[in-house]
Amino acid sequence: RELLAGMAEEFSAVPPDGDWMITFALLADVAADLQDVEHADRLYEMLEPYRDSNVVIGHGAVCFGSTARYLGRLALTIGERELALEHLRHGVDASAAMRAPVHLAHARLDHASALGAGGDWPAARRLIEQAADTASVLDLPLVARRAETLASIGGR
């Protein structure tokens, strides 16, 4: 929390170079994981113009997935569930279109979390099962743990 708060003082000083998107996507994950509403709101405003982009390092050597996924997590953090669902659906679609199974699994779990927060556990469970299947096939322990945790919250 302290590091995020300290960095937030310098958000505007981050140069708009090839590392800008990855920096702010990672900060978005931190703010969402910490449920830091104040910083999530600021980060949402900064990332929103890039909602239809993917987060890449440099010239695309590494892709961190759809910006929509990060926006969805931020929107959920600031209490904008419907907006979060819109972004997260887009994140799932974008990950599927890229044929990026790891990103797709994470996007499905984020979407499931938002659906579950609204009480739609049947739809959430389908997404959780799809992500868990991907985790099993590709040996993705983090995805498997996230799926198991989310499934335990929503009941099986």
N, C-alpha and C positions, 0 to 999 in steps of 0.2 A: 504494500500500500504506500509506504513511504517513497519507494523508488518511483512508482507511477506518479505520485503527487509531485515529486521533484522534477520528473521529466515533463509533466504537464505544463510547468512554467515555461518550458522551452519548446513546446509543440511548434510554434510558428517559426522557430529558428532552424528547424530541420530543413536542409536544402531539398528542393524539388528535383532530385536526381533519380538515378536508377534504383536506389535503395529506399526511396520514400514510401512506396506502397508496402513493401515488406515490413518496414519499421512500424507503420501504422496498423497493419493487419495484426502483427504480433501484439501491439499495444491494445488493440481491440479485444484479442483473446484474453489478455491479462485483466482488462476492465470488466469483461463479461464474467470471467471466472471469479473475480472478487466481488461481483455484483456492485460495482462502483458506479452508481447512477450519474454522478456529476461528470466524471471523465468519459463515461460511455456516451453521454449526450454530446460532448465536444467532439469525440472521435467519430461519432455518427455523422455529424455535420461535415467533418473533413473528408470522410470516405464516400459520402453519398454521391458526389458528382461522378464517381467511378463505378457505380452500381452494376454496369454492364461489362466491366472489365474483369480480367483475372489478375491475381497477385503473382508476379514473377520476380525473380532475382535477375538483374542484368538484362540481357537480351533473351530471356526465356530459358536459361539453362536449367532453372529450377522453378517449378510452379507450385504455389501454395493454394491453388483453387480459386473459386469464384469470389469476388469481392462481396457479392450478394450474401454469401454465407456469413461473413463477418458483420455485415450490416444487420442481418437477421438476429444474430446473437446480441448485438448492441441494442437493437430495437426491443428485444425481449427484456433486456436489462433495464431499460428506461420505462418499461411498462406499456409499450406500444405493441401488444400481441398481434393484432391484425396485420400491422405493417411488418412485423417480424415474420409472420406466416407467409406473406407475399414474397419477402426477400428469400426466405429459406426454401420455398418451392422453386424459386428461380435458381438458387444455389444447387439444388438437387438436379434440376434440368440441365444446368450448365455443366455440372460434373459428369452427368450421363453423356452429354453431347461430346465432351472431351475424351470420353472413354477412359476416365480416371477413377478406377475402382476404389482406391483408398480415400480420395477426396469425396467420392460418392457415398461411401460408408459413413464418413464423418458428417457429411451434409444430411444424410438420412437421420442420423441420431440427433442432430440439432433440430431438425424439423419435427422429429418425434417428441422431443422435449417440449417444444412449443405447443404441439397438439395436446400432449398430456397435461400441460399447464392449464389448458382450457377444458379439460375433461374428456377429450376425444381419444381415450385409450385404445379403442379398437383400431383406429387408423394408425395411431402411434405404434402399436404392437406390430403391425405389418412392416413398418419401416425398421423397427428394431430387429425383427427376424431377418430382414434382407441384409442389414448391416452385419448381424451375427453370422449369417451364412458367408458373407464376404470375408469376415475375420477368420472363419474356419478354413476356407479354401486357400486364402493367401497367408495364413499364419500371422495375423495381426493382433498381438496381445492387447495393445491399448484399445483398439476398436472392440475387442471381445469384452474387456473390462467395462468399457463405457456402456455397451449393450446390456451386459448383465446388471449393472447398477441401475440403468434406466428401466429395465424390465422388472426389477424388484420394486421400484417405486410405483409402477403402474399395475402391478399384479400380473400374473401370467394367464 
